[in-house]
């Protein structure tokens, strides 16, 4: 069985950059946010912050706070049989518990943290799904209060402070990866 690394962090922390780093190392990617986007497309709803929030909360009301882990568990099991796996965007405490129960010590949680003002500036400037500061604050509060996002960040196995440039971030990812792959 391959290693499974779950990347956690608030929106704009650098989860996607870390995921790309691991994909270049040969990890198979599973994007938790893809469930939201797929469900919005199925419902013929426009992809925007309001609808994404609605869908994230709807799925958790419908399937419980571990919804995304439950939906993605078969795919994670399949990928991990023959490959290392990177989980981009694990959100809730319940999702973490489901995956820890299933994969135990083979699941490694890496939290990416960034000073809030720096993160909000990044979100305003990013090309894909940019957010204003007001939208980012609203999303942060919603994810903490309604999606239990803080638990996996607080209980992570490893932390990277991503306030510097991309080279420093990659160096820090290298260090953590060496520890995980031992």
C-alpha positions in Angstrom: 0.0 0.0 0.0 1.2 3.5 -0.9 1.6 6.4 1.4 -1.4 8.7 1.7 -0.8 12.4 2.5 -3.8 14.7 3.2 -3.1 18.4 2.6 -5.1 20.7 4.9 -5.3 24.4 5.3 -7.5 27.4 4.8 -8.3 28.7 1.4 -5.3 30.3 -0.2 -2.7 28.6 2.0 -1.0 26.8 -0.9 -2.7 23.4 -0.9 -2.9 23.2 -4.7 0.8 24.1 -5.0 1.7 21.3 -2.6 -0.6 18.9 -4.5 1.2 19.7 -7.7 4.5 19.1 -6.0 3.4 15.7 -5.0 1.9 14.9 -8.4 5.4 15.6 -9.9 6.7 13.0 -7.4 4.3 10.5 -8.9 1.5 10.7 -6.3 -2.0 10.2 -7.6 -4.2 13.2 -6.8 -7.7 13.1 -5.2 -9.2 16.6 -5.0 -11.9 16.9 -2.3 -13.2 20.1 -3.8 -13.8 18.3 -7.1 -16.8 16.6 -5.4 -18.3 20.1 -4.9 -17.7 21.1 -8.5 -19.0 17.8 -9.9 -22.2 18.1 -7.8 -22.7 21.8 -8.9 -22.4 20.7 -12.5 -24.9 17.8 -11.9 -27.4 20.3 -10.4 -26.8 22.8 -13.3 -25.6 25.4 -10.8 -23.1 28.1 -11.7 -19.7 27.6 -10.1 -19.2 30.6 -7.7 -18.5 31.1 -4.1 -22.2 31.3 -3.1 -23.1 28.0 -4.8 -19.9 26.3 -3.6 -20.8 27.2 0.0 -24.3 26.0 -0.5 -23.2 22.6 -2.0 -20.5 22.0 0.7 -23.0 22.5 3.4 -25.8 20.6 1.6 -23.7 17.5 1.1 -22.7 17.5 4.8 -26.4 17.8 5.8 -27.3 15.0 3.5 -24.4 12.6 4.2 -23.0 13.8 7.5 -19.9 15.8 8.3 -17.7 13.0 6.8 -19.5 13.2 3.5 -16.5 13.8 1.3 -14.4 11.0 2.9 -17.4 8.7 2.5 -17.8 9.7 -1.2 -14.1 9.4 -2.0 -13.1 6.4 0.1 -13.4 3.8 -2.7 -11.2 5.9 -4.9 -8.6 6.4 -2.2 -8.6 2.7 -1.5 -8.2 1.9 -5.2 -5.4 4.4 -5.8 -3.5 3.5 -2.7 -3.2 -0.2 -3.7 -0.5 0.6 -6.2 0.5 4.2 -5.7 1.2 7.0 -3.2 -1.8 9.3 -2.9 -2.2 13.0 -2.3 -5.5 14.2 -0.9 -6.0 17.9 -1.7 -8.4 19.7 0.6 -9.5 17.3 3.4 -11.9 19.6 5.3 -13.7 18.2 8.4 -12.8 16.5 11.6 -15.2 13.7 10.7 -13.5 13.2 7.4 -10.2 12.9 9.1 -11.6 10.4 11.6 -13.0 8.2 8.8 -9.7 8.2 7.0 -7.7 7.6 10.1 -9.9 4.7 11.1 -9.4 3.2 7.6 -5.8 4.0 6.9 -4.3 4.5 10.4 -0.6 5.2 10.4 -0.5 5.2 6.6 -2.4 8.5 6.5 -0.2 11.6 7.1 -1.8 15.0 7.5 0.2 18.0 6.4 -1.2 21.4 7.4 -0.2 24.5 5.3 -0.5 27.7 7.3 -0.1 31.3 6.1 -0.5 34.6 7.8 -4.1 35.7 7.2 -3.4 39.0 5.4 -0.9 37.3 3.1 -3.4 34.6 2.3 -6.2 37.1 1.5 -3.8 39.0 -0.8 -3.1 35.8 -2.6 -6.7 35.0 -3.0 -7.5 38.4 -4.5 -4.6 37.9 -7.0 -5.1 34.3 -8.0 -6.2 33.4 -11.6 -8.5 30.5 -10.7 -11.6 31.4 -8.6 -10.3 34.6 -7.0 -11.9 35.9 -3.9 -12.2 39.4 -2.5 -11.1 39.9 1.1 -14.8 40.0 2.2 -15.5 36.7 0.3 -12.4 35.1 1.8 -13.4 36.1 5.4 -16.9 34.8 4.8 -15.6 31.5 3.5 -13.1 31.2 6.4 -15.9 31.7 9.0 -18.3 29.4 7.2 -15.7 26.6 6.9 -14.7 26.9 10.5 -18.2 27.2 11.9 -20.1 24.9 9.5 -17.6 22.4 8.2 -15.4 21.8 11.2 -12.3 22.6 9.2 -10.2 23.6 12.2 -9.8 20.1 13.6 -7.7 18.6 10.9 -5.5 21.7 10.8 -5.0 21.6 14.6 -4.4 17.8 14.7 -2.0 17.6 11.7 1.1 15.5 11.8 3.3 18.1 10.0 3.1 21.9 9.5 4.6 24.2 6.9 4.5 28.0 7.3 4.1 29.2 3.7 4.8 32.9 4.1 7.9 33.0 1.9 8.6 32.4 -1.8 8.0 29.3 -3.9 11.6 28.0 -3.5 11.4 28.1 0.3 8.0 26.4 0.2 9.4 23.6 -2.0 12.4 23.2 0.4 10.0 22.8 3.3 7.9 20.3 1.3 11.1 18.3 0.6 11.9 18.2 4.3 8.4 17.0 5.3 8.3 14.5 2.5 11.6 12.9 3.5 10.1 12.3 7.0 6.9 10.8 5.7 8.6 8.5 3.2 11.0 6.9 5.8 
